[in-house]
Amino acid sequence: MVTNFYLASSIMREPGIIVGPIAKILGLVVNVLFNVVYGITQTNSLGITIILFTIFVRLLMIPIAYKQQESMFVMRKMQPEIQKLQEKYKGMLNDPEVQRKLTMEQQRIYRDHNYNMFGGCLPLLIQMPIFFGLYHVMRHPFVYIDTINTIYSQFSDSIIDCITSGNADALALFNQVCTLLHIDKGTDVDTSMFNFIINAIEPDQVKQFVSYVGSSKATDLYEQKTVIEGFLGLNLTETVGLSLDRKLILPILSGFTTWFSSWIMSRKVEKTMDPQMRTQQRVMNITMPLIMAWFTTSVPAGLGVYWITGNIFMIFQQLILTKHFELKEAAENSDRKEGKK
């Protein structure tokens, strides 16, 4: 144990009473998936685990996605009635009584079509807790994944032994790291605490610690850590940032796949919208991808992989469901025409 040093309270902060339990549940699932993947291949194992986890979550959400897509098609069928209603009260909406009548008649149309105007929000409401819970899993994978915890702990022990043995260079680097991380002074640092420090510092600083330890065991542990956390040349535990390097592909793909997914979902309904709603939808289709691209720069790369994989899954899912509802709508129209004859 390293005594009379520092403890980074900020980097060890708990995720909170709401996100914390979600992160623990997600961590259990990710741990099981990781053990399976790691047993097959150690290379890219964390990245493959994230992709499999994303597919697992999306498969569970298919019934909700079905309802959401169904809601979009119901909206398209209702739109002519809504437009007639708006035309009926055009120019009279300054009157509170007219507004009340319009609202009541719109509600009647919704009831007739069994339409829930909040149905489209449900997938997002479910996704956000998962997103924030997974943020903590990706930020500190060693807390939730047993294999990574073992590697981190052994690695931290080797560095702690090096510092306590009197290695001046290792001690100086440790003090430098603690200053950079704004770590509180005067608290004992054990292995579990040092894991957080290793996870928070720059890769070059980790390499320096390895060189100061100078043992083959420390080198092997560092290589295992790098191989597990690496995916297509990225370290999935590192924050993406805005540097002009290969990590920049994540916010670009995050923004593009978010836009493409939104466009596929709204392109059919948008044609039947009134001009004001169409403008709002188009603004949303532009701003949301930009927000997600910017947000991706501030989270671990693994979370970017999760979001992009989820969007790609949604794109194919929406194409299949759109085709399904188009065929269903065509069959209903055919039956209606046969009934009139």
C-alpha positions in Angstrom: 0.0 0.0 0.0 1.2 3.5 -0.8 0.8 5.7 2.2 0.6 9.5 2.7 0.0 10.1 -1.0 -3.2 11.1 -2.7 -6.6 9.8 -3.6 -8.5 11.1 -6.6 -12.0 11.4 -5.2 -13.3 12.6 -8.5 -12.1 9.6 -10.5 -13.6 7.2 -7.9 -16.9 8.9 -7.7 -19.9 6.6 -7.6 -22.3 6.8 -10.5 -25.2 7.7 -8.2 -28.3 6.0 -6.7 -30.2 5.9 -10.1 -27.4 5.2 -12.6 -25.4 3.1 -10.2 -27.7 0.1 -10.0 -28.3 0.3 -13.8 -24.5 0.2 -14.3 -24.2 -2.8 -12.0 -26.9 -4.7 -13.9 -25.3 -3.8 -17.3 -21.9 -4.7 -15.9 -23.1 -8.2 -15.0 -24.3 -8.8 -18.6 -21.2 -7.3 -20.1 -19.0 -9.5 -17.8 -20.8 -12.7 -19.0 -20.5 -11.7 -22.6 -16.8 -10.7 -22.2 -15.9 -14.0 -20.6 -17.4 -15.8 -23.6 -15.7 -13.6 -26.1 -12.4 -13.7 -24.2 -12.5 -17.4 -24.2 -12.6 -17.4 -28.0 -10.3 -14.5 -28.8 -8.4 -12.1 -26.6 -7.8 -9.6 -29.4 -10.5 -6.9 -29.7 -12.5 -8.8 -27.0 -13.9 -5.6 -25.3 -15.0 -4.2 -28.7 -16.6 -7.4 -29.8 -18.3 -7.6 -26.3 -19.8 -4.1 -26.8 -21.1 -5.0 -30.2 -22.7 -8.2 -28.9 -24.2 -6.3 -25.9 -25.6 -3.7 -28.3 -27.3 -6.3 -30.4 -28.6 -8.1 -27.3 -30.2 -4.8 -26.0 -31.7 -4.0 -29.4 -33.2 -7.5 -29.7 -34.9 -7.0 -26.4 -36.3 -3.7 -27.6 -37.8 -5.0 -30.9 -41.4 -5.1 -29.5 -41.0 -1.4 -28.4 -39.5 -0.5 -31.8 -42.4 -2.3 -33.5 -44.9 -0.1 -31.6 -42.9 3.0 -32.4 -42.8 2.3 -36.1 -46.5 1.4 -36.0 -47.2 4.7 -34.4 -45.4 6.5 -37.2 -47.7 4.8 -39.8 -50.8 5.5 -37.8 -49.7 9.2 -37.7 -49.4 9.1 -41.5 -52.9 7.7 -41.9 -54.3 10.4 -39.5 -52.6 13.3 -41.1 -55.3 14.0 -43.8 -57.9 14.2 -41.0 -55.7 16.5 -38.9 -55.0 18.8 -41.9 -58.8 19.1 -42.6 -59.3 19.9 -38.9 -56.6 22.6 -39.0 -58.1 24.0 -42.3 -61.5 24.1 -40.6 -60.3 26.4 -37.8 -57.8 28.3 -39.8 -57.5 31.9 -38.8 -59.6 31.4 -35.6 -56.9 30.0 -33.3 -56.6 33.2 -31.3 -59.9 32.3 -29.7 -59.4 30.1 -26.6 -62.7 28.4 -27.2 -61.7 27.5 -30.7 -58.4 26.2 -29.5 -60.2 24.0 -26.9 -62.5 22.6 -29.7 -59.5 21.9 -31.9 -57.7 20.0 -29.1 -60.8 18.0 -28.3 -61.4 17.0 -32.0 -57.7 16.1 -32.3 -58.0 13.9 -29.3 -61.0 12.2 -30.8 -59.0 11.4 -33.9 -56.2 10.0 -31.8 -58.7 7.8 -30.0 -60.4 6.6 -33.2 -57.0 5.5 -34.5 -55.8 4.2 -31.1 -52.8 6.5 -31.4 -50.5 7.3 -28.4 -48.7 10.6 -29.2 -46.0 9.7 -26.6 -45.4 6.2 -28.0 -42.4 7.4 -30.1 -40.6 8.7 -27.0 -40.5 5.3 -25.2 -37.4 3.9 -26.9 -35.5 7.1 -26.1 -36.6 7.0 -22.5 -35.4 3.4 -22.2 -32.2 4.0 -24.1 -30.9 7.0 -22.0 -30.6 5.1 -18.7 -28.8 2.3 -20.6 -26.5 4.8 -22.2 -25.5 6.5 -19.0 -25.1 3.2 -17.2 -22.9 1.9 -20.0 -20.9 5.1 -19.8 -19.7 4.1 -16.3 -19.0 0.5 -17.4 -16.8 1.8 -20.3 -15.2 4.4 -18.2 -14.1 1.9 -15.5 -14.3 -1.6 -17.2 -12.0 -3.1 -14.5 -14.8 -2.5 -11.9 -17.4 -4.6 -13.8 -15.4 -7.1 -15.8 -13.5 -9.7 -13.7 -10.8 -10.6 -16.2 -9.9 -6.9 -16.7 -10.0 -6.3 -12.9 -7.4 -9.1 -12.4 -5.1 -7.6 -15.0 -5.4 -4.1 -13.6 -4.9 -5.2 -10.0 -1.7 -7.2 -10.8 -0.5 -4.3 -12.9 -1.2 -1.8 -10.1 0.5 -4.0 -7.5 3.7 -4.1 -9.6 3.8 -0.3 -9.9 3.0 0.2 -6.2 5.8 -2.2 -5.3 8.1 -0.2 -7.5 7.2 3.1 -5.8 7.4 1.8 -2.3 10.8 0.2 -3.0 12.2 3.6 -3.4 12.4 4.1 -7.2 12.8 7.9 -7.4 11.6 8.1 -11.0 8.4 6.1 -10.3 7.8 8.2 -7.2 8.3 11.5 -9.1 5.9 10.4 -11.9 3.3 9.3 -9.4 3.5 12.7 -7.7 3.2 14.4 -11.1 0.2 12.3 -12.0 -1.6 13.1 -8.7 -1.0 16.8 -9.3 -2.4 16.6 -12.8 -5.5 14.7 -11.6 -6.1 17.2 -8.8 -6.0 14.3 -6.3 -6.6 14.8 -2.6 -3.6 14.5 -0.4 -3.3 12.4 2.8 -5.1 9.2 1.9 -3.7 5.7 1.7 -3.7 4.3 -1.9 -4.2 0.6 -2.2 -4.5 -1.6 -5.3 -8.2 -0.9 -6.0 -7.6 2.9 -5.7 -4.5 2.7 -8.0 -6.6 0.9 -10.6 -8.6 4.1 -11.0 -5.4 6.2 -11.4 -4.0 3.9 -14.0 -7.4 4.1 -15.9 -7.3 8.0 -15.7 -3.8 8.8 -16.8 -2.4 9.2 -20.3 -1.1 6.0 -22.2 2.4 7.5 -22.3 2.4 7.9 -18.6 1.4 4.2 -18.2 4.2 3.3 -20.5 6.6 5.3 -18.3 5.5 3.4 -15.2 6.1 0.1 -17.1 9.6 1.2 -18.0 10.4 2.1 -14.4 9.1 -1.2 -13.1 11.3 -2.9 -15.6 9.9 -6.4 -15.2 8.7 -8.8 -17.9 5.5 -9.4 -15.8 4.6 -5.7 -15.8 5.3 -5.5 -19.6 3.1 -8.6 -20.2 0.2 -7.2 -18.1 0.4 -3.9 -20.0 0.3 -5.7 -23.3 -2.7 -7.7 -22.1 -4.5 -4.5 -21.0 -3.7 -2.9 -24.4 -4.9 -5.8 -26.4 -8.2 -6.2 -24.5 -9.1 -2.5 -24.5 -8.0 -2.0 -28.2 -10.4 -2.2 -31.1 -9.6 -1.3 -34.7 -6.7 0.8 -33.4 -8.7 2.6 -30.7 -8.5 2.3 -26.9 -12.1 1.9 -25.9 -11.6 3.3 -22.4 -10.1 6.6 -23.6 -12.2 9.7 -24.1 -12.7 10.3 -27.8 -11.9 14.1 -27.8 -11.4 16.3 -30.8 -7.8 15.5 -31.8 -7.2 15.0 -35.5 -6.5 11.2 -35.3 -8.3 8.0 -35.9 -10.6 8.5 -32.9 -12.3 11.3 -34.8 -14.1 8.7 -37.0 -16.3 7.8 -34.0 -18.2 11.2 -33.7 -18.4 11.4 -37.5 -20.0 8.0 -37.7 -22.1 8.7 -34.6 -23.6 11.8 -36.3 -24.0 10.2 -39.7 -25.7 7.0 -38.5 -28.0 9.1 -36.1 -29.1 11.2 -39.1 -29.6 8.3 -41.4 -31.6 6.4 -38.9 -33.8 9.5 -38.2 -34.2 10.1 -42.0 -35.4 6.5 -42.7 -37.9 6.7 -39.9 -39.4 10.0 -40.8 -39.2 10.1 -44.6 -42.5 8.5 -45.2 -44.4 10.4 -42.5 -42.8 13.8 -43.4 -44.6 13.9 -46.8 -48.0 14.0 -45.0 -47.0 16.6 -42.4 -48.1 20.2 -42.5 -45.3 22.7 -43.4 -44.7 23.7 -39.7 -44.3 20.2 -38.5 -42.2 19.3 -41.5 -39.9 22.1 -40.7 -39.6 21.1 -37.1 -38.9 17.5 -38.1 -36.1 18.6 -40.5 -34.6 20.8 -37.9 -34.6 17.8 -35.4 -33.0 15.6 -38.1 -30.2 18.0 -38.3 -29.6 19.1 -34.7 -29.9 15.6 -33.1 -27.0 14.1 -35.2 -24.8 17.2 -34.4 -25.6 16.8 -30.7 -24.7 13.1 -30.7 -21.5 13.8 -32.7 -20.5 16.4 -30.1 -21.5 14.2 -27.2 -19.5 11.3 -28.6 -16.3 13.4 -28.3 -16.7 13.6 -24.5 -17.3 10.0 -23.7 -15.1 6.8 -23.8 -14.6 5.4 -27.3 -16.5 2.2 -26.3 -19.7 4.2 -25.8 -19.2 5.6 -29.3 -19.0 2.0 -30.7 -22.2 1.2 -28.8 -24.1 4.1 -30.2 -22.9 3.5 -33.8 -23.7 -0.2 -33.6 -27.1 0.5 -32.2 -27.8 3.0 -35.0 -26.8 0.5 -37.7 -29.0 -2.1 -36.1 -31.9 0.4 -36.1 -31.4 1.3 -39.8 -31.8 -2.4 -40.9 -34.7 -2.8 -38.4 -36.5 0.2 -39.7 -36.1 -0.9 -43.3 -37.6 -4.3 -42.4 -40.4 -2.8 -40.3 -41.2 -0.1 -42.9 -41.6 -2.7 -45.6 -43.8 -4.8 -43.2 -46.2 -1.9 -42.5 -46.3 -0.8 -46.1 -47.4 -4.3 -47.1 -49.9 -4.3 -44.2 -51.3 -0.9 -45.2 -51.6 -2.1 -48.9 -53.5 -5.2 -47.7 -55.9 -3.0 -45.6 -56.5 -0.7 -48.5 -57.2 -3.7 -50.8 -59.6 -5.2 -48.2 -61.3 -1.8 -47.9 -61.8 -1.5 -51.7 -63.2 -5.1 -51.8 -65.6 -4.2 -49.0 -66.9 -1.2 -50.9 -67.6 -3.4 -54.0 
